[in-house]
């Protein structure tokens, strides 16, 4: 029987059963298939007591990702993948305003491998991501093509400032980049 999947219709229909019989066929991506990508409106990291609104942002005039409009919200790069899609859904948050006003990601440098990051859409649907990498890069030397990857496994990337404040650059010297992979749970 042919339908929109053509000859592979039966394979598509029975894919989950086949994977139960032989998990090696999953190739590590099967759990991602069942989870629908979502448009994030909230981001939570319970281990750090972070629960913040998400605002979609694009690029600034200089081509860099726009930052959140407040210290209490996170910015999601809407021109990249959504959470749950292939590639990296990138979120940025302020650490503070250099005058001591705490930002949403003030304690992001305390996150640990294995911690859970959750994103929610307007209907309350959620996706969970497990932290797998924590990197610190010099401000002008972060690997942007890796951070903003639009292909590969579904991941969440959280970015904030770290290191010492540079009055000259009017920015912190480092960028903290946390990478989390989509959890199948």
Secondary structure, DSSP 4 states (H G I P E B T S, - for coil): ---TTGGGHHHHHHHHHHHHH-GGGGTT-HHHHTSPPB--SEEEEGGGTEEEEEEEE-B-TTSSBPPPSSSSSEEEETTSPPBTSSEEEEEE---B-SSSPBPTTTTGGG--TT-EEEEE-TT--EEEEEEEEEEEEETT---HHHHT--SSSEEEEEEEEEEEEETTTTEEEEEEEEEEEEP--
